């Protein structure tokens, strides 16, 4: 207890330090300066996908509109090397795994601040909307952006979601309203309002509500018997709101505050099993957080970034059945997180950058379930990074130090964990006259066992070691243009990679019950390839073609005498790919999206009984924007699963067949 109290005090000391730095910045002597005329920043600084030392993929709002993307998970599926586990339906759980390392190895940040779930270790991306998102990016391994939190260094892959920042031109306000409707009772409405509050301040609010009955038809096959069924208990109602405050104090820095609230009530349809028509489980999620990001460039050499966050999450699970004493069982899980971070970026000489970041956070879990140990975890992360960058060469190295200690109210807590994790990446422009680059990266990283891994009733194992992952990547990138054939832009990237996972946490049977163990070893080899091309056509028309392909050989290497040795990991297809084609014209823009997933296995043993057949899913979208003097109206219609394919992403959780959606967006 004294140690934990000490670390709590340390965390609050970090918060106080952040406040002190901010106050000092505010109190500095004012300096007379002149504003440069006719200077306007119209774009945010975005990472260069082609010159990064490690793979990074990016989509922005322009791409969302061009492809007609309406959902965050739909956008993420356009990335290569990514697996989005989807349990079906509009409100189904959706998690992101990068290069078969598992969702627990993927960090998710929202406007620069990491989102976590200490209980399960994975983030459900279905609770975020695409309507107010400016960009999403996925980096794998050691990212070139060294000016980030230590927490972003502490992951094998990072999904970054950045929401819109107000941009005022002729008006001091911005208003956007949207209504979507579709099959299976889906109705979604959203409203975004931005307001300029003087010269230095602005505010925005975004709110959206979703409801759907989710009763989509599917085909159930049992041997020679094929029947048409309808999904039950798949309804959802959710409400999401965000409030943002922006401050720009020029030489005193910038501040962004965000308040977020999400509430959803949905049914859990369960797996489709023969002679089992029971579907009465319910799930209620409430999540809210408040976060702030302060940044100040003191001079040309030194920049400070500080963050703070409080996160509250409450999950209520209910099951209604006669087997329970009162006809129902209710379990409530409550998580809290207290987080603070500070980072410094220093440029001692031209082309050389040094950064140091310190993160400290506390996670707690309370539950109404029997034998809950009420764990409390303190984590300290320190990241030191060095980067050299010129026109042809970018070289980055970092070292992450991790310290984790835990306490429980009852029972025995896991031991403290300490570890150093290095990472290196290099990108080099081979030819001075051509945008051809070679890149290579290495990263050694690990994940701490989740609260469920350590303390879940009877199954948990407090003696678990962290799950370790080693990543290697070697790739080529090229981009250029061919004006003679009206090819405005062409880019190609190819990356080969090898990942090694040791001490993989798996559930294994013991004498009477299953138990979490460090027994797994996994080898992952793969290739990611991406292509993008844009053609200029007559009459102000454009044709955009994008495609990606992934080959993965992810096999178990735990025990040579085991039946699953050298077998492909569950839910890991050998081949996946996607293609998108969009035709922009003055009349009606058209886009076609195709996703292809090869055969997979639902269990570790690769036998016929565990086989899940591959599928091809297509989407067709039509949209047009009508522009008025100070407003615009955008209409969009979509056909989802154009080919009416029958498939499962997770076995026994059938996905919807062909469906339709339409949306109307008005901007004033």
C-alpha positions as CSV (number, residue, x, y, z in Angstrom):
1,X,0.0,0.0,0.0
2,X,2.7,2.6,0.8
3,X,4.3,2.0,-2.6
4,X,1.0,2.5,-4.4
5,X,0.3,5.7,-2.5
6,X,3.8,6.9,-3.4
7,X,3.1,6.3,-7.1
8,X,-0.3,8.0,-6.9
9,X,1.4,11.0,-5.4
10,X,3.9,10.9,-8.2
11,X,1.1,10.9,-10.8
12,X,-0.6,13.9,-9.3
13,X,2.9,15.5,-9.1
14,X,3.1,15.1,-12.9
15,X,-0.3,16.8,-13.3
16,X,0.8,19.6,-11.0
17,X,4.0,20.0,-13.1
18,X,2.0,20.2,-16.3
19,X,-0.2,23.0,-14.7
20,X,2.9,24.8,-13.5
21,X,4.6,24.7,-16.9
22,X,1.4,26.0,-18.5
23,X,1.1,28.8,-15.9
24,X,4.7,29.8,-16.5
25,X,4.1,29.9,-20.2
26,X,1.2,32.2,-19.7
27,X,3.2,34.6,-17.4
28,X,6.1,35.1,-19.8
29,X,6.9,38.7,-20.8
30,X,4.9,39.8,-23.8
31,X,6.9,40.4,-27.0
32,X,5.8,42.8,-29.7
33,X,5.6,41.1,-33.0
34,X,4.1,41.7,-36.4
35,X,1.7,39.3,-38.1
36,X,2.8,38.2,-41.6
37,X,0.2,39.2,-44.2
38,X,-1.4,36.8,-46.5
39,X,-0.2,33.7,-44.7
40,X,-2.9,31.0,-44.2
41,X,-2.5,27.5,-43.0
42,X,-4.9,25.4,-45.0
43,X,-3.7,21.8,-44.3
44,X,-2.5,20.0,-41.2
45,X,0.9,18.5,-41.1
46,X,0.5,14.8,-42.1
47,X,3.1,12.1,-42.1
48,X,4.8,11.3,-45.4
49,X,3.6,7.8,-46.2
50,X,6.4,7.2,-48.8
51,X,9.4,8.3,-46.8
52,X,8.6,6.7,-43.4
53,X,11.2,4.3,-42.0
54,X,8.4,1.9,-40.9
55,X,5.1,1.2,-42.7
56,X,2.4,3.8,-42.2
57,X,-1.0,4.0,-44.0
58,X,-3.3,7.0,-44.0
59,X,-6.8,7.9,-45.0
60,X,-8.3,11.4,-44.8
61,X,-11.7,13.0,-45.0
62,X,-11.4,13.5,-48.8
63,X,-10.9,9.8,-49.2
64,X,-13.9,9.0,-46.9
65,X,-16.1,11.2,-49.1
66,X,-14.8,9.9,-52.4
67,X,-15.3,6.2,-51.4
68,X,-18.5,6.8,-49.6
69,X,-17.3,5.3,-46.4
70,X,-19.8,5.7,-43.5
71,X,-18.2,3.6,-40.8
72,X,-14.8,3.6,-39.0
73,X,-14.4,-0.1,-39.4
74,X,-15.1,0.1,-43.1
75,X,-12.2,2.6,-43.5
76,X,-9.8,0.6,-41.4
77,X,-10.4,-2.5,-43.6
78,X,-8.8,-0.5,-46.5
79,X,-5.4,-0.9,-44.8
80,X,-3.2,-3.8,-45.6
81,X,-2.0,-6.2,-42.9
82,X,-5.1,-5.4,-40.7
83,X,-7.7,-7.8,-39.4
84,X,-10.9,-6.4,-38.1
85,X,-12.8,-8.9,-36.0
86,X,-16.5,-8.3,-36.5
87,X,-19.2,-10.2,-34.6
88,X,-21.9,-9.1,-37.0
89,X,-24.6,-6.6,-37.1
90,X,-24.7,-2.8,-36.8
91,X,-23.8,-2.8,-33.1
92,X,-21.4,-5.8,-33.1
93,X,-18.0,-5.7,-31.3
94,X,-15.2,-4.7,-33.6
95,X,-11.5,-4.9,-32.7
96,X,-8.3,-4.3,-34.7
97,X,-5.3,-6.6,-35.0
98,X,-2.1,-5.8,-37.0
99,X,-0.2,-8.5,-38.7
100,X,-1.7,-11.3,-36.6
101,X,-0.2,-10.0,-33.3
102,X,-3.6,-9.6,-31.7
103,X,-5.8,-6.7,-30.7
104,X,-3.9,-6.3,-27.4
105,X,-0.8,-5.3,-29.3
106,X,-2.6,-2.5,-31.2
107,X,-2.7,1.0,-29.5
108,X,-5.6,3.2,-30.4
109,X,-5.3,7.0,-29.9
110,X,-8.1,9.6,-30.2
111,X,-6.8,13.1,-30.9
112,X,-3.3,12.1,-29.6
113,X,-4.4,10.5,-26.3
114,X,-4.4,6.7,-26.0
115,X,-7.6,4.7,-25.3
116,X,-7.2,1.6,-23.2
117,X,-9.1,-1.2,-21.6
118,X,-7.0,-2.8,-18.8
119,X,-9.6,-5.5,-18.3
120,X,-9.5,-7.1,-21.8
121,X,-6.6,-5.2,-23.4
122,X,-8.6,-4.5,-26.6
123,X,-10.5,-1.5,-27.8
124,X,-14.0,-1.7,-29.4
125,X,-13.8,0.8,-32.3
126,X,-17.5,0.5,-32.9
127,X,-18.1,3.2,-30.3
128,X,-16.4,5.8,-32.5
129,X,-18.0,7.5,-35.5
130,X,-16.4,8.5,-38.8
131,X,-18.6,11.6,-39.2
132,X,-16.3,14.0,-37.3
133,X,-13.0,12.3,-38.2
134,X,-10.4,14.2,-40.2
135,X,-7.7,11.5,-40.6
136,X,-7.0,7.9,-39.5
137,X,-3.5,6.4,-39.8
138,X,-2.0,3.1,-39.0
139,X,1.7,2.8,-38.2
140,X,3.5,-0.5,-37.7
141,X,6.7,-0.8,-35.6
142,X,8.9,2.2,-35.0
143,X,7.1,5.3,-36.3
144,X,9.1,8.3,-37.5
145,X,7.1,10.6,-35.3
146,X,9.3,10.7,-32.2
147,X,7.3,13.6,-30.6
148,X,4.6,11.4,-29.2
149,X,3.6,9.9,-25.9
150,X,5.6,7.0,-24.4
151,X,2.4,5.0,-24.5
152,X,2.4,5.2,-28.3
153,X,5.9,3.8,-28.3
154,X,4.7,0.9,-26.2
155,X,2.8,-1.0,-28.9
156,X,3.5,-3.1,-32.0
157,X,1.1,-1.1,-34.1
158,X,-0.8,2.2,-33.5
159,X,-4.1,3.3,-34.9
160,X,-4.4,7.1,-34.7
161,X,-7.8,8.8,-35.1
162,X,-7.8,12.6,-35.5
163,X,-11.1,14.5,-35.4
164,X,-11.9,17.8,-37.2
165,X,-10.4,21.1,-36.1
166,X,-12.6,24.2,-36.8
167,X,-11.4,26.2,-39.9
168,X,-13.2,29.5,-40.1
169,X,-13.1,31.4,-43.4
170,X,-15.9,33.8,-44.1
171,X,-18.1,32.9,-41.2
172,X,-17.6,32.6,-37.5
173,X,-19.6,29.4,-37.3
174,X,-20.1,26.1,-39.0
175,X,-23.2,23.9,-38.9
176,X,-23.5,20.3,-40.2
177,X,-26.5,18.0,-39.9
178,X,-26.8,14.5,-41.3
179,X,-29.4,11.8,-41.4
180,X,-28.7,8.2,-42.4
181,X,-31.2,5.3,-42.8
182,X,-30.9,1.8,-44.0
183,X,-31.9,-1.8,-43.8
184,X,-32.6,-3.7,-40.6
185,X,-34.2,-0.6,-39.0
186,X,-31.1,1.5,-39.0
187,X,-31.5,5.2,-38.4
188,X,-28.7,7.5,-37.5
189,X,-28.7,11.3,-37.1
190,X,-25.8,13.6,-36.2
191,X,-25.2,17.3,-35.6
192,X,-21.9,19.2,-35.6
193,X,-21.7,22.8,-34.6
194,X,-18.5,24.9,-34.5
195,X,-18.2,28.5,-33.2
196,X,-15.4,31.0,-33.2
197,X,-15.0,32.6,-29.7
198,X,-12.9,35.7,-30.3
199,X,-9.4,35.7,-31.8
200,X,-7.9,33.0,-29.7
201,X,-10.7,30.5,-28.9
202,X,-13.1,28.2,-30.6
203,X,-15.5,25.5,-29.6
204,X,-17.2,22.6,-31.3
205,X,-19.9,20.0,-30.3
206,X,-20.8,16.8,-32.1
207,X,-23.7,14.6,-31.2
208,X,-25.1,11.5,-32.9
209,X,-27.7,8.9,-32.1
210,X,-28.1,5.4,-33.6
211,X,-30.8,2.8,-33.4
212,X,-31.4,-0.4,-35.3
213,X,-33.3,-3.6,-34.7
214,X,-30.6,-5.7,-36.4
215,X,-32.9,-8.5,-37.5
216,X,-31.2,-9.3,-40.7
217,X,-31.8,-12.6,-42.6
218,X,-29.1,-15.3,-42.9
219,X,-28.8,-18.8,-44.3
220,X,-28.2,-21.7,-41.8
221,X,-26.7,-24.9,-43.1
222,X,-26.7,-28.2,-41.2
223,X,-25.5,-31.0,-43.4
224,X,-28.0,-31.3,-46.3
225,X,-30.6,-29.1,-44.6
226,X,-30.5,-25.4,-45.6
227,X,-32.9,-22.9,-43.9
228,X,-33.6,-19.2,-44.0
229,X,-33.3,-17.7,-40.5
230,X,-33.4,-14.2,-39.0
231,X,-30.9,-12.8,-36.5
232,X,-32.5,-12.2,-33.0
233,X,-31.6,-10.0,-30.1
234,X,-29.3,-7.9,-32.3
235,X,-30.8,-4.5,-31.6
236,X,-28.8,-1.4,-30.5
237,X,-29.5,2.1,-29.3
238,X,-26.6,4.4,-28.7
239,X,-25.9,8.1,-28.1
240,X,-22.5,9.8,-28.5
241,X,-21.5,13.4,-27.7
242,X,-18.3,15.3,-27.9
243,X,-17.4,18.8,-26.7
244,X,-14.1,20.4,-27.8
245,X,-12.5,23.7,-26.7
246,X,-9.6,25.1,-28.6
247,X,-7.2,27.9,-27.5
248,X,-4.3,29.4,-29.5
249,X,-2.2,31.8,-27.5
250,X,0.4,32.2,-30.2
251,X,3.8,32.1,-28.4
252,X,2.2,30.9,-25.2
253,X,1.1,27.7,-27.0
254,X,-2.1,25.9,-27.9
255,X,-4.6,23.9,-25.8
256,X,-7.3,21.4,-26.8
257,X,-9.8,20.1,-24.3
258,X,-12.2,17.3,-25.1
259,X,-15.1,15.9,-23.2
260,X,-16.6,12.6,-24.5
261,X,-19.7,10.6,-23.5
262,X,-21.0,7.4,-25.0
263,X,-24.0,5.3,-23.9
264,X,-25.2,2.1,-25.7
265,X,-27.7,-0.6,-24.9
266,X,-27.6,-3.6,-27.2
267,X,-28.5,-7.2,-27.4
268,X,-26.0,-10.0,-27.7
269,X,-27.3,-12.3,-30.4
270,X,-24.8,-15.1,-29.5
271,X,-23.5,-17.8,-31.8
272,X,-25.8,-19.7,-34.2
273,X,-25.8,-23.3,-33.0
274,X,-28.1,-26.1,-34.0
275,X,-31.1,-26.6,-31.7
276,X,-30.2,-23.5,-29.6
277,X,-32.6,-20.6,-30.1
278,X,-31.8,-18.8,-26.9
279,X,-30.9,-15.2,-27.3
280,X,-31.6,-13.0,-24.3
281,X,-28.3,-11.5,-23.1
282,X,-28.0,-7.8,-22.9
283,X,-25.1,-5.4,-22.7
284,X,-25.0,-1.8,-21.5
285,X,-21.9,0.3,-22.1
286,X,-21.2,3.7,-20.6
287,X,-17.9,5.5,-21.3
288,X,-16.9,9.0,-20.6
289,X,-13.6,10.8,-20.5
290,X,-12.1,14.2,-20.2
291,X,-8.7,14.9,-21.8
292,X,-6.5,17.9,-22.5
293,X,-3.4,18.4,-24.8
294,X,-1.2,21.4,-24.3
295,X,1.7,22.2,-26.8
296,X,4.2,25.0,-26.8
297,X,7.1,25.7,-29.1
298,X,9.3,27.8,-26.8
299,X,11.8,28.5,-29.6
300,X,13.2,26.9,-32.8
301,X,14.9,24.2,-30.7
302,X,12.6,23.2,-27.9
303,X,8.9,22.2,-27.9
304,X,6.8,20.9,-25.0
305,X,3.7,18.7,-25.2
306,X,1.7,17.7,-22.1
307,X,-1.4,15.6,-21.7
308,X,-3.8,14.6,-19.0
309,X,-6.9,12.4,-19.0
310,X,-9.5,10.8,-16.8
311,X,-11.5,7.9,-18.2
312,X,-14.5,6.2,-16.7
313,X,-16.1,3.0,-18.2
314,X,-19.0,1.0,-16.9
315,X,-20.2,-2.2,-18.5
316,X,-23.4,-4.1,-17.3
317,X,-24.0,-7.6,-18.6
318,X,-27.4,-9.2,-18.0
319,X,-28.6,-12.7,-18.8
320,X,-32.2,-13.8,-18.3
321,X,-32.7,-17.5,-17.7
322,X,-34.6,-19.8,-15.4
323,X,-31.4,-21.3,-14.2
324,X,-30.6,-18.2,-12.1
325,X,-32.2,-17.8,-8.6
326,X,-34.1,-14.7,-9.6
327,X,-34.4,-15.5,-13.2
328,X,-31.6,-13.2,-14.2
329,X,-27.9,-12.6,-13.6
330,X,-26.3,-9.1,-13.6
331,X,-22.6,-8.4,-13.6
332,X,-21.2,-4.9,-13.5
333,X,-17.6,-4.0,-14.4
334,X,-16.3,-0.5,-13.7
335,X,-12.9,0.8,-14.9
336,X,-11.1,4.1,-14.1
337,X,-7.9,5.5,-15.5
338,X,-5.9,8.5,-14.3
339,X,-3.3,9.5,-16.9
340,X,-0.6,12.2,-17.3
341,X,2.1,12.6,-19.9
342,X,4.8,15.1,-20.8
343,X,7.2,15.1,-23.8
344,X,10.0,17.4,-24.9
345,X,11.4,17.7,-28.5
346,X,14.9,19.2,-28.8
347,X,16.8,20.1,-32.0
348,X,20.4,20.6,-31.1
349,X,21.6,21.0,-34.7
350,X,20.1,21.0,-38.1
351,X,18.6,17.6,-39.1
352,X,19.0,16.1,-35.6
353,X,16.1,15.7,-33.2
354,X,15.9,14.3,-29.7
355,X,12.8,13.6,-27.7
356,X,12.0,12.3,-24.2
357,X,8.5,11.4,-23.0
358,X,7.3,10.3,-19.6
359,X,3.9,8.7,-19.0
360,X,2.3,7.7,-15.7
361,X,-1.1,6.2,-15.3
362,X,-3.3,4.3,-12.8
363,X,-5.9,1.7,-13.8
364,X,-8.5,0.2,-11.5
365,X,-11.2,-2.4,-11.9
366,X,-14.3,-3.0,-9.8
367,X,-16.8,-5.8,-10.4
368,X,-19.9,-7.2,-8.8
369,X,-18.8,-10.8,-9.7
370,X,-17.8,-13.2,-7.0
371,X,-14.2,-13.4,-6.0
372,X,-13.3,-10.1,-7.7
373,X,-9.8,-9.1,-6.5
374,X,-10.3,-5.3,-7.2
375,X,-6.9,-4.9,-8.9
376,X,-5.1,-1.6,-9.2
377,X,-2.2,-1.0,-11.5
378,X,0.4,1.7,-11.7
379,X,2.4,2.0,-14.9
380,X,5.4,4.3,-15.7
381,X,6.7,4.6,-19.2
382,X,9.8,6.5,-20.3
383,X,10.7,6.8,-24.0
384,X,14.0,8.3,-25.3
385,X,14.2,8.8,-29.1
386,X,16.9,10.1,-31.5
387,X,16.3,10.9,-35.1
388,X,18.5,12.2,-38.0
389,X,16.6,13.5,-41.1
390,X,17.6,15.1,-44.3
391,X,16.3,15.0,-47.9
392,X,17.5,11.4,-48.5
393,X,18.0,9.7,-45.2
394,X,15.7,9.3,-42.1
395,X,17.2,7.2,-39.3
396,X,15.3,6.8,-36.0
397,X,16.1,4.9,-32.8
398,X,14.3,4.7,-29.5
399,X,14.4,3.0,-26.1
400,X,11.4,2.5,-24.0
401,X,11.6,1.8,-20.3
402,X,8.5,0.2,-18.6
403,X,7.8,-0.3,-14.9
404,X,4.5,-1.8,-13.7
405,X,3.3,-2.6,-10.2
406,X,0.0,-3.8,-8.9
407,X,-2.1,-4.2,-5.8
408,X,-5.3,-6.2,-5.1
409,X,-7.7,-5.8,-2.2
410,X,-7.9,-9.6,-1.6
411,X,-5.6,-12.4,-2.6
412,X,-2.1,-11.9,-4.0
413,X,-1.1,-9.5,-6.7
414,X,1.2,-10.2,-9.7
415,X,4.9,-9.3,-9.4
416,X,6.3,-6.0,-10.5
417,X,7.5,-5.9,-14.1
418,X,10.4,-4.0,-15.6
419,X,11.7,-4.0,-19.1
420,X,13.7,-2.1,-21.7
421,X,12.4,-2.2,-25.3
422,X,14.6,-0.9,-28.2
423,X,13.4,0.1,-31.7
424,X,15.2,1.2,-34.9
425,X,14.1,2.3,-38.4
426,X,15.8,3.7,-41.5
427,X,14.5,5.1,-44.7
428,X,16.9,6.0,-47.6
429,X,16.2,7.6,-51.0
430,X,18.1,5.4,-53.4
431,X,18.1,7.7,-56.4
432,X,18.3,11.5,-56.1
433,X,16.1,12.1,-59.1
434,X,13.5,9.4,-58.3
435,X,11.2,9.0,-55.3
436,X,12.4,5.4,-54.8
437,X,13.2,4.6,-51.2
438,X,14.2,1.5,-49.2
439,X,13.2,1.2,-45.6
440,X,13.9,-1.2,-42.8
441,X,12.8,-1.4,-39.1
442,X,13.2,-3.4,-36.0
443,X,11.2,-3.3,-32.8
444,X,11.2,-5.3,-29.6
445,X,8.0,-4.8,-27.6
446,X,5.7,-6.6,-25.2
447,X,2.3,-6.4,-23.7
448,X,1.5,-6.7,-20.0
449,X,-1.2,-9.4,-19.1
450,X,-4.6,-7.9,-18.8
451,X,-6.7,-7.9,-15.6
452,X,-8.7,-10.8,-17.1
453,X,-5.5,-12.8,-17.8
454,X,-4.2,-12.3,-14.3
455,X,-7.3,-12.3,-12.0
456,X,-10.4,-13.7,-13.8
457,X,-12.2,-16.2,-11.5
458,X,-10.2,-19.5,-11.4
459,X,-8.9,-19.0,-15.0
460,X,-6.6,-16.1,-14.2
461,X,-2.9,-16.7,-13.4
462,X,-1.1,-14.0,-11.5
463,X,2.3,-15.6,-12.4
464,X,2.0,-14.8,-16.1
465,X,4.9,-13.1,-17.9
466,X,4.4,-10.4,-20.5
467,X,3.8,-11.5,-24.0
468,X,6.9,-10.5,-26.1
469,X,6.9,-9.6,-29.8
470,X,9.9,-9.0,-32.1
471,X,9.2,-7.2,-35.4
472,X,11.4,-7.0,-38.5
473,X,10.4,-5.1,-41.7
474,X,12.1,-4.5,-45.0
475,X,10.3,-2.6,-47.8
476,X,10.4,-0.4,-50.9
477,X,8.3,2.7,-51.7
478,X,8.0,4.6,-55.0
479,X,5.8,7.3,-56.3
480,X,5.6,9.5,-59.4
481,X,3.5,10.8,-62.2
482,X,3.1,10.3,-66.0
483,X,1.5,13.4,-67.5
484,X,1.8,12.1,-71.0
485,X,-0.8,9.4,-70.3
486,X,-2.9,11.5,-67.9
487,X,-1.6,9.6,-64.9
488,X,-1.5,12.3,-62.2
489,X,-0.2,10.1,-59.4
490,X,1.1,6.6,-59.0
491,X,2.5,5.1,-55.8
492,X,3.7,1.6,-54.9
493,X,4.8,0.1,-51.6
494,X,5.9,-3.4,-50.8
495,X,7.0,-4.6,-47.4
496,X,8.1,-8.0,-46.2
497,X,8.0,-8.7,-42.5
498,X,8.8,-11.3,-39.9
499,X,7.3,-11.3,-36.4
500,X,8.2,-13.6,-33.5
501,X,5.9,-13.9,-30.5
502,X,7.3,-15.6,-27.3
503,X,5.5,-16.3,-24.1
504,X,2.2,-16.0,-25.9
505,X,-0.7,-16.0,-23.3
506,X,-3.1,-18.8,-24.1
507,X,-5.8,-20.7,-22.2
508,X,-4.8,-24.3,-21.5
509,X,-6.6,-27.1,-19.7
510,X,-5.3,-28.1,-16.3
511,X,-6.5,-31.0,-14.0
512,X,-10.0,-29.6,-13.5
513,X,-10.3,-26.2,-15.2
514,X,-8.7,-24.1,-18.0
515,X,-5.9,-21.8,-16.9
516,X,-4.0,-18.8,-18.6
517,X,-0.4,-19.9,-19.4
518,X,2.7,-18.5,-21.1
519,X,3.0,-21.5,-23.5
520,X,2.7,-20.0,-27.0
521,X,5.4,-19.3,-29.6
522,X,4.3,-18.0,-32.9
523,X,6.2,-17.2,-36.2
524,X,4.6,-14.7,-38.5
525,X,5.9,-14.1,-42.0
526,X,4.1,-11.9,-44.5
527,X,4.1,-9.4,-47.4
528,X,2.0,-6.2,-47.6
529,X,1.6,-4.5,-51.0
530,X,-0.2,-1.3,-51.8
531,X,-1.0,0.6,-55.0
532,X,-2.7,3.9,-55.6
533,X,-3.2,5.6,-59.0
534,X,-5.2,8.7,-60.1
535,X,-6.0,9.4,-63.8
536,X,-7.2,12.7,-65.2
537,X,-10.1,12.2,-67.7
538,X,-11.8,14.6,-70.1
539,X,-14.7,16.9,-68.9
540,X,-13.3,17.4,-65.4
541,X,-13.5,13.7,-64.5
542,X,-11.0,11.6,-62.5
543,X,-10.6,7.9,-61.9
544,X,-8.9,6.8,-58.7
545,X,-7.8,3.2,-58.2
546,X,-6.4,1.8,-54.9
547,X,-5.6,-1.7,-54.0
548,X,-3.8,-3.7,-51.3
549,X,-2.8,-7.3,-50.8
550,X,-1.5,-9.3,-47.8
551,X,0.1,-12.7,-47.6
552,X,0.6,-14.1,-44.2
553,X,2.1,-17.3,-42.9
554,X,1.3,-17.2,-39.1
555,X,2.0,-20.5,-37.6
556,X,2.3,-22.1,-34.1
557,X,5.8,-23.0,-33.0
558,X,5.1,-24.0,-29.4
559,X,5.6,-27.8,-29.4
560,X,7.0,-29.9,-32.2
561,X,5.0,-32.9,-30.9
562,X,1.7,-31.0,-30.8
563,X,-1.1,-31.6,-33.4
564,X,-1.1,-27.9,-34.1
565,X,2.6,-27.4,-34.7
566,X,3.1,-25.4,-37.9
567,X,-0.6,-24.8,-38.2
568,X,-2.0,-21.4,-39.2
569,X,-3.3,-19.3,-36.3
570,X,-7.1,-19.1,-35.9
571,X,-8.8,-16.5,-37.9
572,X,-5.7,-15.7,-39.9
573,X,-6.2,-16.1,-43.7
574,X,-3.2,-16.7,-45.9
575,X,-4.5,-14.3,-48.5
576,X,-6.4,-11.0,-48.1
577,X,-6.9,-8.0,-50.3
578,X,-9.1,-5.1,-51.2
579,X,-9.7,-2.9,-54.3
580,X,-11.5,0.4,-54.6
581,X,-12.3,2.3,-57.8
582,X,-13.9,5.7,-57.7
583,X,-15.1,7.8,-60.7
584,X,-15.4,11.5,-59.9
585,X,-17.5,13.5,-62.4
586,X,-19.7,16.6,-62.5
587,X,-22.9,14.5,-62.3
588,X,-22.9,11.6,-59.8
589,X,-19.7,10.2,-58.3
590,X,-19.5,6.4,-58.2
591,X,-17.3,4.2,-56.1
592,X,-16.9,0.4,-55.9
593,X,-15.2,-1.4,-53.1
594,X,-14.2,-5.0,-52.9
595,X,-12.8,-7.0,-50.0
596,X,-11.5,-10.5,-50.5
597,X,-10.6,-12.8,-47.5
598,X,-9.2,-16.3,-48.0
599,X,-10.0,-19.5,-46.0
600,X,-9.4,-19.5,-42.3
601,X,-9.7,-21.8,-39.3
602,X,-11.7,-21.2,-36.2
603,X,-9.5,-23.3,-33.9
604,X,-5.8,-23.9,-33.8
605,X,-6.0,-27.3,-35.5
606,X,-6.2,-26.9,-39.3
607,X,-8.7,-29.6,-40.1
608,X,-11.8,-29.6,-42.3
609,X,-14.1,-29.4,-39.3
610,X,-12.6,-26.0,-38.3
611,X,-12.5,-24.5,-41.8
612,X,-14.2,-21.2,-42.5
613,X,-14.5,-20.6,-46.2
614,X,-13.2,-17.4,-47.7
615,X,-15.5,-14.7,-49.1
616,X,-15.7,-11.6,-51.4
617,X,-17.7,-8.7,-50.2
618,X,-18.5,-5.7,-52.4
619,X,-20.0,-2.3,-51.9
620,X,-21.4,0.2,-54.4
621,X,-21.9,3.9,-53.6
622,X,-23.3,6.9,-55.4
623,X,-23.0,10.5,-54.2
624,X,-23.4,14.1,-55.3
625,X,-22.9,17.4,-53.6
626,X,-25.1,20.4,-54.5
627,X,-23.3,23.7,-53.8
628,X,-25.2,26.9,-52.9
629,X,-23.9,30.3,-51.9
630,X,-23.0,29.6,-48.3
631,X,-24.2,26.0,-47.9
632,X,-24.1,22.6,-49.5
633,X,-26.3,19.5,-49.7
634,X,-24.8,16.0,-50.1
635,X,-26.8,13.0,-51.1
636,X,-25.5,9.4,-51.0
637,X,-26.9,6.0,-51.6
638,X,-25.2,2.6,-51.1
639,X,-25.6,-1.0,-51.7
640,X,-23.7,-3.0,-49.1
641,X,-22.6,-6.6,-49.8
642,X,-23.6,-6.1,-53.5
643,X,-23.1,-9.8,-54.3
644,X,-25.4,-11.0,-51.5
645,X,-22.5,-13.1,-50.1
646,X,-23.1,-15.4,-47.1
647,X,-20.1,-15.4,-44.8
648,X,-18.8,-15.2,-41.2
649,X,-16.0,-13.2,-39.9
650,X,-16.2,-15.0,-36.6
651,X,-17.6,-18.5,-36.8
652,X,-21.2,-19.0,-36.0
653,X,-21.7,-15.2,-36.1
654,X,-23.3,-14.7,-39.6
655,X,-22.8,-11.3,-41.3
656,X,-25.6,-9.4,-43.0
657,X,-26.3,-10.2,-46.6
658,X,-27.3,-7.5,-49.1
659,X,-28.5,-4.3,-47.5
660,X,-29.1,-0.6,-48.5
661,X,-28.2,2.7,-46.9
662,X,-28.9,6.3,-47.8
663,X,-27.8,9.6,-46.2
664,X,-28.4,13.3,-46.5
665,X,-25.9,15.9,-45.2
666,X,-26.5,19.6,-45.1
667,X,-23.7,22.1,-44.3
668,X,-24.4,25.7,-43.5
